[in-house]
Amino acid sequence: METRKITIEPITRIEGHGRITIHLNEEGKVDHSFFHVDEFRGLEKFTEGRPYFEMPQITQRICGICPVSHHLASAKACDGVARVEPPRPAKLLRELLHMGQFVQSHGMHFFHLAAPDLVLGFDADPAIRNVFGIIGANPELALKAVNLRRWGQQIIQRLGGKRVHPNFAVPGGVNAPLSPKDRDEILAEFDTMVGIAKVAVGIGKDWLGSNKELASMFASFPSNYMGLVDMEGGLQLYDGEIRVKDAEGNFVAQFKTDHYLSYVAEHVESWSFLKFPYLRKLGWPDGTYRVGPLGRLNVADKIGTPLANEELKLFKQINGGKPVEGSLYYHYARLIELVYALERVAQLLDDPDIMSNDIRTYPTHTQLPSQGVGVIEAPRGTLFHDYGTDENGQLTRVNLIVATGNNNWAMHTASGLVAKAFVDGTKLTEGMLNRVEAAIRCYDPCLSCATHAIGKMPLEVTLMAADGTVLDRISR
């Protein structure tokens, strides 16, 4: 029997390097597909022997897109290693840094990575289906996008000294207070930024409303969902307990972050360097789950800011109160979180404690370092940092489960469903393959976080016969 294979490499408009192989049957229809992450990350091993307190600076250099997430998850793990509880003002300042990261990351993804498909169309010429195409089609919208990301990055810079790889969180707290000048300058632009976010929400909702049938079937599948919540079931991004719900919205588990290894295990497949996390109690593959904006909103009962909470109520109506399954709804969920992050910035800056100089707790000489787990909601989903040390504070064990890793099985499943729905090997088009890529882009993966960058970055899709004969090739 003759079989053929399509390779999409690399997947565009994501962070890092991945590929998709689509295997066709003898009729040219999709038989099965794989989402491959071929990069390799050795961070857990090469940090062994380092002092634990260096990790907030080391781990954030995994990535230039979401360094704050690793910086803060690492700092929380170091709090545990040092056995110290940061003062409340330090926690508020860490969360403020985190919200700046959410604003810049979510804003960048929607306007720069997702919008070219939504605004220009999946079948648009790839030469214009990018951020430059958005600038050409709507210069005013493009400027708003840049302005929003600039504001989020400036929050990071004001606190951590740099927009990328800040130096701010340390074991036991943070290393500098917030100045009144920086507080006032952040708030001065708040209303403008909320206005931009409302425009983005409008674009996302209008597109989903106009393409309801596509959105309901595009990479739509039942799964479990995971995210941090507070004790009342409210959305949390910096701290909280981990909640899991199933495809019907039923409660599966809720547990303290330190206990994650009692609930989460990892599966290995030969075709990817990236592991596949799953819930131990449900086993593999029934225990696979989704994280990130869709996962968080599916497990949360409410949001603690007014504008975002009203959008959450509308979100909950999409599937009649049950979890929303379509991957394209990640974009809407992401925009709701963008609104929340903006509103949360204002809440944090309105708290008198955030101006306090009580910003660090130091360990005593009797508190020998041991083990610490730090969990945070990165823009892309739940992020685990777990460190063990010897009595001198040198790392003996490091385990990271990053957001993209948590979504690994979901991305594999999503891309496979879209390939089967849209790809016809007998009349291959670039737009068909872009839809498969778009399924991955819904999850906003950060493959360098999940692995480590390697390889070239062209995009060439080759259709080959079983004997290796090249039947068709599309490149860009």
RODO-2510 file (C-alpha; in nm, 4 decimals, decimal comma):
residues 476
     n   res          X          Y          Z
     1     m     0,0000     0,0000     0,0000
     2     e     0,1402     0,3404    -0,0974
     3     t     0,1551     0,5930     0,1850
     4     r     0,2665     0,9533     0,1692
     5     k     0,3815     1,2038     0,4283
     6     i     0,3548     1,5823     0,4558
     7     t     0,6023     1,7611     0,6820
     8     i     0,5355     2,1121     0,8148
     9     e     0,8636     2,2463     0,9490
    10     p     0,8915     2,4744     1,1332
    11     i     0,5500     2,5796     1,2582
    12     t     0,5356     2,9564     1,2094
    13     r     0,4262     3,2379     1,4395
    14     i     0,5129     3,0488     1,7569
    15     e     0,8146     3,0679     1,9876
    16     g     1,0682     2,7948     1,9223
    17     h     1,0995     2,5179     1,6672
    18     g     0,8558     2,2319     1,6058
    19     r     0,7240     2,0303     1,3147
    20     i     0,4156     1,8357     1,2168
    21     t     0,4161     1,5211     1,0047
    22     i     0,0899     1,4285     0,8345
    23     h     0,0623     1,0732     0,7023
    24     l    -0,1790     1,0136     0,4143
    25     n    -0,3514     0,6944     0,3096
    26     e    -0,3626     0,5630    -0,0469
    27     e    -0,6621     0,7858    -0,1269
    28     g    -0,4657     1,0963    -0,0234
    29     k    -0,6682     1,1500     0,2930
    30     v    -0,5113     1,2033     0,6361
    31     d    -0,4610     0,8787     0,8239
    32     h    -0,2742     1,0138     1,1265
    33     s    -0,0359     1,2920     1,2263
    34     f     0,2276     1,3786     1,4861
    35     f     0,3317     1,7026     1,6558
    36     h     0,7088     1,6769     1,7040
    37     v     0,9219     1,8876     1,9374
    38     d     1,2771     1,8107     1,8290
    39     e     1,4617     2,0639     2,0420
    40     f     1,6392     1,9472     2,3553
    41     r     1,6501     2,1195     2,6926
    42     g     1,9127     2,0063     2,9374
    43     l     1,8521     2,2711     3,2036
    44     e     1,7530     2,0284     3,4783
    45     k     2,0902     1,8549     3,4536
    46     f     2,3294     2,1408     3,3910
    47     t     2,1990     2,3410     3,6891
    48     e     2,2759     2,0599     3,9338
    49     g     2,5509     2,1769     4,1664
    50     r     2,4620     2,5467     4,1308
    51     p     2,3556     2,7459     4,4406
    52     y     1,9747     2,7453     4,4538
    53     f     1,9502     3,1240     4,4822
    54     e     2,0946     3,1649     4,1308
    55     m     1,7941     2,9925     3,9743
    56     p     1,5621     3,2961     3,9380
    57     q     1,8226     3,4458     3,7046
    58     i     1,9300     3,1229     3,5312
    59     t     1,5895     2,9743     3,4529
    60     q     1,4393     3,2882     3,3006
    61     r     1,7039     3,2702     3,0299
    62     i     1,5249     2,9685     2,8919
    63     c     1,3164     3,2227     2,7018
    64     g     1,2964     3,5882     2,6008
    65     i     0,9171     3,5811     2,5600
    66     c     0,8078     3,4666     2,9057
    67     p     1,1131     3,5125     3,1308
    68     v     0,9050     3,6663     3,4104
    69     s     0,7077     3,3443     3,4513
    70     h     1,0229     3,1387     3,5118
    71     h     1,1722     3,4171     3,7253
    72     l     0,8743     3,4158     3,9615
    73     a     0,8118     3,0397     3,9671
    74     s     1,1796     2,9945     4,0481
    75     a     1,1676     3,2582     4,3231
    76     k     0,8685     3,0813     4,4783
    77     a     1,0571     2,7517     4,4698
    78     c     1,3544     2,9255     4,6329
    79     d     1,1243     3,0570     4,9079
    80     g     1,0482     2,6937     4,9850
    81     v     1,4115     2,5875     4,9739
    82     a     1,5070     2,8710     5,2121
    83     r     1,1955     2,8113     5,4264
    84     v     1,0934     3,1758     5,4237
    85     e     0,7608     3,3495     5,3664
    86     p     0,7891     3,6780     5,1728
    87     p     0,6188     3,9818     5,3290
    88     r     0,2810     4,0770     5,1817
    89     p     0,4208     4,3859     5,0007
    90     a     0,6752     4,1640     4,8238
    91     k     0,4001     3,9288     4,7088
    92     l     0,2037     4,2244     4,5714
    93     l     0,5088     4,3511     4,3836
    94     r     0,5811     4,0064     4,2398
    95     e     0,2212     3,9845     4,1213
    96     l     0,2457     4,3303     3,9660
    97     l     0,5499     4,2147     3,7680
    98     h     0,3496     3,9071     3,6681
    99     m     0,0574     4,1170     3,5436
   100     g     0,2947     4,3243     3,3316
   101     q     0,4102     3,9966     3,1764
   102     f     0,0523     3,8885     3,1056
   103     v    -0,0320     4,2200     2,9401
   104     q     0,2678     4,2158     2,7068
   105     s     0,2493     3,8423     2,6296
   106     h    -0,1261     3,8135     2,5718
   107     g    -0,1289     4,1388     2,3775
   108     m     0,1570     4,0259     2,1569
   109     h     0,0035     3,6875     2,0863
   110     f    -0,3376     3,8157     1,9845
   111     f    -0,2294     4,1101     1,7717
   112     h     0,0950     3,9774     1,6240
   113     l     0,0518     3,5979     1,6066
   114     a    -0,3206     3,5184     1,5978
   115     a    -0,4706     3,8270     1,4309
   116     p    -0,3109     3,7640     1,0872
   117     d    -0,5286     3,4525     1,0550
   118     l    -0,8409     3,6130     1,1988
   119     v    -0,8178     3,9543     1,0326
   120     l    -0,6574     3,8568     0,6998
   121     g    -0,7859     3,4991     0,6674
   122     f    -0,6359     3,1499     0,6824
   123     d    -0,5956     3,1461     0,3054
   124     a    -0,4313     3,4886     0,2729
   125     d    -0,0962     3,5127     0,0974
   126     p     0,1692     3,4175     0,3576
   127     a     0,3740     3,7146     0,2363
   128     i     0,1175     3,9422     0,4034
   129     r    -0,0331     3,7052     0,6607
   130     n     0,1859     3,8412     0,9378
   131     v     0,2314     4,1480     1,1535
   132     f     0,3279     4,3562     0,8506
   133     g     0,0013     4,2583     0,6881
   134     i    -0,1840     4,3790     0,9967
   135     i     0,0027     4,7099     0,9757
   136     g    -0,0958     4,7458     0,6119
   137     a    -0,4587     4,6487     0,6680
   138     n    -0,5157     4,8487     0,9859
   139     p    -0,2299     5,0805     1,0907
   140     e    -0,4273     5,2227     1,3831
   141     l    -0,4877     4,8751     1,5260
   142     a    -0,1204     4,7877     1,4846
   143     l    -0,0151     5,0988     1,6776
   144     k    -0,2548     5,0124     1,9582
   145     a    -0,1036     4,6645     1,9764
   146     v     0,2495     4,8023     2,0019
   147     n     0,1405     5,0544     2,2648
   148     l    -0,0228     4,7877     2,4800
   149     r     0,2823     4,5642     2,4730
   150     r     0,5087     4,8618     2,5444
   151     w     0,3072     4,9439     2,8583
   152     g     0,3298     4,5866     2,9873
   153     q     0,7021     4,5710     2,9247
   154     q     0,7546     4,9044     3,0980
   155     i     0,5938     4,7651     3,4133
   156     i     0,8548     4,4888     3,4042
   157     q     1,1325     4,7417     3,3432
   158     r     1,0191     4,9761     3,6233
   159     l     1,0310     4,6917     3,8750
   160     g     1,3131     4,4741     3,7460
   161     g     1,5405     4,7206     3,5681
   162     k     1,5040     4,5511     3,2270
   163     r     1,2172     4,4615     2,9966
   164     v     1,3641     4,1167     2,9379
   165     h     1,5288     3,9009     3,2060
   166     p     1,4567     4,1350     3,5001
   167     n     1,6513     4,1275     3,8248
   168     f     1,3780     4,1599     4,0859
   169     a     1,2499     3,8527     4,2699
   170     v     1,4874     3,6940     4,5233
   171     p     1,4409     3,4203     4,7839
   172     g     1,2170     3,5685     5,0504
   173     g     1,0825     3,8620     4,8487
   174     v     1,2061     4,1239     4,6043
   175     n     1,5155     4,3427     4,5932
   176     a     1,3626     4,6900     4,5513
   177     p     1,0426     4,8755     4,6456
   178     l     0,8093     5,0506     4,4017
   179     s     0,8666     5,4250     4,3724
   180     p     0,5727     5,6696     4,3846
   181     k     0,6828     5,8054     4,0458
   182     d     0,6650     5,4644     3,8807
   183     r     0,3281     5,3932     4,0410
   184     d     0,1805     5,7181     3,9125
   185     e     0,3242     5,6750     3,5620
   186     i     0,1804     5,3243     3,5320
   187     l    -0,1637     5,4431     3,6399
   188     a    -0,1547     5,7467     3,4092
   189     e    -0,2000     5,5234     3,1043
   190     f    -0,4353     5,2698     3,2601
   191     d    -0,7581     5,3897     3,0962
   192     t    -0,5938     5,3980     2,7529
   193     m    -0,4734     5,0392     2,7905
   194     v    -0,8150     4,9146     2,9024
   195     g    -0,9605     5,0816     2,5936
   196     i    -0,7177     4,8928     2,3701
   197     a    -0,8034     4,5653     2,5431
   198     k    -1,1736     4,6295     2,4846
   199     v    -1,1018     4,6768     2,1134
   200     a    -0,9201     4,3425     2,1089
   201     v    -1,2061     4,1665     2,2893
   202     g    -1,4472     4,3145     2,0350
   203     i    -1,2405     4,1853     1,7429
   204     g    -1,2149     3,8388     1,8941
   205     k    -1,5842     3,8110     1,9812
   206     d    -1,6973     3,9480     1,6433
   207     w    -1,4812     3,6947     1,4582
   208     l    -1,5981     3,4031     1,6711
   209     g    -1,9592     3,5145     1,6336
   210     s    -1,9256     3,5386     1,2560
   211     n    -1,7502     3,1998     1,2370
   212     k    -1,9427     3,0145     1,5045
   213     e    -1,9671     2,6867     1,3145
   214     l    -1,5932     2,6813     1,2407
   215     a    -1,5043     2,7766     1,5979
   216     s    -1,7229     2,5008     1,7411
   217     m    -1,5539     2,2267     1,5351
   218     f    -1,1978     2,3518     1,4811
   219     a    -0,9686     2,1363     1,6985
   220     s    -1,2594     2,0781     1,9352
   221     f    -1,2302     1,7748     2,1618
   222     p    -1,3142     1,6734     2,5203
   223     s    -1,0348     1,6820     2,7769
   224     n    -0,9546     1,7544     3,1374
   225     y    -0,8627     2,1124     3,2334
   226     m    -0,6201     2,2549     3,4913
   227     g    -0,5544     2,5940     3,6504
   228     l    -0,4904     2,7802     3,9747
   229     v    -0,7862     2,9028     4,1804
   230     d    -0,8343     3,0657     4,5184
   231     m    -1,0342     2,9046     4,7973
   232     e    -1,3581     3,0436     4,6495
   233     g    -1,2848     2,9068     4,3024
   234     g    -1,1771     3,2417     4,1617
   235     l    -0,9166     3,2740     3,8850
   236     q    -0,5634     3,3109     4,0199
   237     l    -0,2453     3,3656     3,8197
   238     y     0,0223     3,4174     4,0875
   239     d    -0,0839     3,1922     4,3752
   240     g    -0,3519     2,9419     4,4723
   241     e    -0,4360     2,5722     4,4612
   242     i    -0,4440     2,3581     4,1478
   243     r    -0,7932     2,2615     4,0346
   244     v    -0,8781     2,0014     3,7699
   245     k    -1,2155     1,9488     3,6012
   246     d    -1,3172     1,6930     3,3421
   247     a    -1,4825     1,7377     3,0034
   248     e    -1,8280     1,7639     3,1612
   249     g    -1,7167     2,0232     3,4131
   250     n    -1,7119     1,7766     3,7002
   251     f    -1,4611     1,8260     3,9796
   252     v    -1,1645     1,5879     3,9468
   253     a    -0,9126     1,7203     4,1994
   254     q    -0,7909     2,0259     4,3871
   255     f    -0,4569     2,0171     4,5626
   256     k    -0,1786     2,2272     4,7069
   257     t     0,1015     2,2995     4,4646
   258     d     0,3639     2,1277     4,6825
   259     h     0,1805     1,7983     4,6271
   260     y     0,1863     1,8086     4,2467
   261     l     0,3918     1,4893     4,2063
   262     s     0,1199     1,2926     4,3831
   263     y    -0,1208     1,3975     4,1083
   264     v     0,0853     1,4537     3,7921
   265     a     0,3024     1,2041     3,6039
   266     e     0,4792     1,2264     3,2671
   267     h     0,4586     0,9940     2,9674
   268     v     0,7234     0,9587     2,6951
   269     e     0,6714     0,8988     2,3223
   270     s     0,9536     0,8121     2,0815
   271     w     0,8607     1,0869     1,8326
   272     s     0,9076     1,3878     2,0638
   273     f     1,1679     1,5168     2,3092
   274     l     0,8859     1,6868     2,5007
   275     k     0,7157     1,4718     2,7642
   276     f     0,3384     1,4299     2,8015
   277     p     0,2049     1,5086     3,1513
   278     y    -0,1156     1,3400     3,2714
   279     l    -0,3157     1,2866     3,5902
   280     r    -0,2041     0,9781     3,7799
   281     k    -0,5521     0,8880     3,9047
   282     l    -0,6935     0,8754     3,5498
   283     g    -0,3895     0,7140     3,3846
   284     w    -0,2485     0,7566     3,0347
   285     p    -0,3956     0,8872     2,8062
   286     d    -0,7302     0,9439     2,9819
   287     g    -0,5580     1,1731     3,2299
   288     t    -0,4234     1,4218     2,9733
   289     y    -0,5385     1,7771     3,0291
   290     r    -0,5276     2,1293     2,8903
   291     v    -0,3821     2,4365     3,0599
   292     g    -0,3547     2,8037     2,9684
   293     p    -0,6378     3,0536     2,9147
   294     l    -0,8985     2,7970     2,8059
   295     g    -0,8048     2,5594     3,0863
   296     r    -0,8056     2,8327     3,3499
   297     l    -1,1439     2,9753     3,2544
   298     n    -1,2964     2,6284     3,2327
   299     v    -1,1996     2,5509     3,5939
   300     a    -1,2590     2,8964     3,7457
   301     d    -1,5982     2,9905     3,8907
   302     k    -1,5388     3,3657     3,8815
   303     i    -1,2847     3,6413     3,8237
   304     g    -1,2093     3,9018     4,0878
   305     t    -1,2288     4,2085     3,8625
   306     p    -1,5549     4,3488     3,7212
   307     l    -1,4951     4,3777     3,3453
   308     a    -1,3230     4,0422     3,3144
   309     n    -1,5859     3,8717     3,5296
   310     e    -1,8644     3,9942     3,3013
   311     e    -1,6790     3,8486     3,0027
   312     l    -1,6323     3,5218     3,1931
   313     k    -2,0100     3,4958     3,2351
   314     l    -2,0496     3,5243     2,8564
   315     f    -1,7710     3,2708     2,8056
   316     k    -1,9493     3,0213     3,0323
   317     q    -2,2596     3,0455     2,8119
   318     i    -2,0788     2,9283     2,4966
   319     n    -2,1255     2,5592     2,5749
   320     g    -2,4235     2,5838     2,8061
   321     g    -2,2173     2,6015     3,1217
   322     k    -1,9983     2,3046     3,0335
   323     p    -1,6267     2,3472     2,9504
   324     v    -1,5594     2,5158     2,6164
   325     e    -1,3781     2,2662     2,3905
   326     g    -1,2939     2,4478     2,0647
   327     s    -0,9279     2,5459     2,0481
   328     l    -1,0063     2,8739     1,8690
   329     y    -1,1751     2,9874     2,1906
   330     y    -0,8292     3,0043     2,3455
   331     h    -0,8095     3,3449     2,1754
   332     y    -1,1236     3,4727     2,3501
   333     a    -1,0124     3,3297     2,6854
   334     r    -0,6726     3,4950     2,6385
   335     l    -0,8374     3,8335     2,5828
   336     i    -1,0510     3,7937     2,8954
   337     e    -0,7326     3,7311     3,0912
   338     l    -0,5763     4,0376     2,9293
   339     v    -0,8604     4,2481     3,0676
   340     y    -0,8177     4,0822     3,4075
   341     a    -0,4428     4,1513     3,4133
   342     l    -0,5055     4,5186     3,3380
   343     e    -0,7721     4,5495     3,6061
   344     r    -0,5535     4,3611     3,8516
   345     v    -0,2708     4,6119     3,7952
   346     a    -0,5042     4,8882     3,9122
   347     q    -0,6137     4,6839     4,2140
   348     l    -0,2555     4,6148     4,3151
   349     l    -0,1485     4,9768     4,2788
   350     d    -0,4451     5,0855     4,4893
   351     d    -0,3293     4,8650     4,7790
   352     p    -0,1351     5,0770     5,0354
   353     d     0,0959     4,7839     5,1157
   354     i     0,2470     4,7888     4,7689
   355     m     0,4377     5,1082     4,8576
   356     s     0,5902     4,9526     5,1701
   357     n     0,9639     4,9013     5,2135
   358     d     0,9026     4,5712     5,3943
   359     i     0,9932     4,3656     5,0906
   360     r     1,2101     4,0722     5,2021
   361     t     1,2307     3,8012     5,4673
   362     y     1,5781     3,6612     5,5247
   363     p     1,6405     3,3020     5,6346
   364     t     1,8071     3,2419     5,9696
   365     h     2,1233     3,0407     6,0180
   366     t     1,9154     2,7565     6,1659
   367     q     1,7035     2,7170     5,8488
   368     l     1,9019     2,4730     5,6389
   369     p     1,7980     2,4669     5,2710
   370     s     1,6018     2,1633     5,1611
   371     q     1,3307     2,1424     4,8951
   372     g     1,0960     2,3931     4,7360
   373     v     0,8173     2,3883     4,4806
   374     g     0,7092     2,7003     4,2972
   375     v     0,3958     2,6977     4,0809
   376     i     0,2590     2,9894     3,8848
   377     e     0,0228     3,0432     3,5949
   378     a     0,2407     3,1502     3,3033
   379     p     0,0542     3,3117     3,0121
   380     r     0,0655     2,9719     2,8405
   381     g    -0,0467     2,7707     3,1424
   382     t     0,0540     2,6089     3,4695
   383     l     0,4302     2,6138     3,5316
   384     f     0,6073     2,3928     3,7886
   385     h     0,9558     2,4509     3,9335
   386     d     1,0776     2,1917     4,1850
   387     y     1,4250     2,2097     4,3464
   388     g     1,6070     1,9877     4,5937
   389     t     1,9384     2,0829     4,7582
   390     d     2,2021     1,9552     4,9938
   391     e     2,2752     2,1184     5,3305
   392     n     2,4947     2,3778     5,1575
   393     g     2,2179     2,4935     4,9268
   394     q     2,3651     2,3349     4,6147
   395     l     2,1074     2,1875     4,3795
   396     t     2,0895     1,8101     4,3741
   397     r     1,7645     1,7747     4,1772
   398     v     1,5700     2,0050     3,9446
   399     n     1,2362     1,9285     3,7806
   400     l     1,0486     2,1648     3,5501
   401     i     0,7105     2,0991     3,3946
   402     v     0,6376     2,3968     3,1751
   403     a     0,3052     2,5168     3,0378
   404     t     0,3801     2,4063     2,6832
   405     g     0,4675     2,0612     2,8130
   406     n     0,1344     2,0401     2,9942
   407     n    -0,0372     2,1166     2,6611
   408     n     0,1780     1,8777     2,4573
   409     w    -0,0864     1,6088     2,4079
   410     a    -0,3514     1,8731     2,3428
   411     m    -0,1452     2,0320     2,0640
   412     h    -0,0766     1,6920     1,9118
   413     t    -0,4492     1,6120     1,9213
   414     a    -0,5586     1,9535     1,7939
   415     s    -0,3252     1,9525     1,4942
   416     g    -0,4297     1,5985     1,4052
   417     l    -0,8001     1,6824     1,4114
   418     v    -0,7495     1,9880     1,1918
   419     a    -0,5334     1,7912     0,9489
   420     k    -0,8071     1,5293     0,9095
   421     a    -1,0735     1,7983     0,8660
   422     f    -0,8952     2,0236     0,6157
   423     v    -0,5953     1,8573     0,4457
   424     d    -0,6469     1,6825     0,1133
   425     g    -0,3242     1,5291    -0,0153
   426     t    -0,4577     1,5100    -0,3717
   427     k    -0,4848     1,8885    -0,4020
   428     l    -0,2552     2,0320    -0,1402
   429     t    -0,2776     2,4085    -0,0709
   430     e    -0,0831     2,6353     0,1586
   431     g    -0,4059     2,7413     0,3330
   432     m    -0,4783     2,3825     0,4347
   433     l    -0,1426     2,3556     0,6053
   434     n    -0,1765     2,6979     0,7651
   435     r    -0,4915     2,5755     0,9374
   436     v    -0,2917     2,2906     1,0904
   437     e    -0,0348     2,5428     1,2130
   438     a    -0,3163     2,7637     1,3445
   439     a    -0,4325     2,4770     1,5655
   440     i    -0,0925     2,4849     1,7363
   441     r    -0,0922     2,8656     1,7531
   442     c    -0,4154     2,8576     1,9569
   443     y    -0,2046     2,7256     2,2435
   444     d     0,0657     2,9951     2,2033
   445     p     0,3410     2,7387     2,2679
   446     c     0,6868     2,8333     2,3878
   447     l     0,8997     2,5474     2,2619
   448     s     1,2252     2,6951     2,3893
   449     c     1,0783     2,6830     2,7399
   450     a     0,9823     2,3251     2,6799
   451     t     1,3168     2,2392     2,5233
   452     h     1,6176     2,4337     2,3946
   453     a     1,6519     2,5968     2,0545
   454     i     1,8274     2,4077     1,7792
   455     g     1,7956     2,3950     1,4026
   456     k     1,7277     2,6263     1,1108
   457     m     1,4115     2,8268     1,0604
   458     p     1,2866     2,7899     0,7022
   459     l     0,9384     2,6582     0,6304
   460     e     0,9224     2,3900     0,3671
   461     v     0,6340     2,1460     0,3306
   462     t     0,7248     1,8415     0,1235
   463     l     0,4839     1,5740     0,0002
   464     m     0,6743     1,2491    -0,0517
   465     a     0,5896     0,9019    -0,1779
   466     a     0,6755     0,5988     0,0302
   467     d     0,9881     0,5415    -0,1804
   468     g     1,1138     0,8937    -0,1053
   469     t     1,0099     1,0497    -0,4358
   470     v     0,9171     1,4178    -0,3930
   471     l     0,5612     1,4651    -0,5196
   472     d     0,5014     1,8283    -0,4194
   473     r     0,6758     2,1047    -0,2267
   474     i     0,5559     2,4328    -0,0761
   475     s     0,8060     2,6711     0,0849
   476     r     0,8039     3,0187     0,2347
***
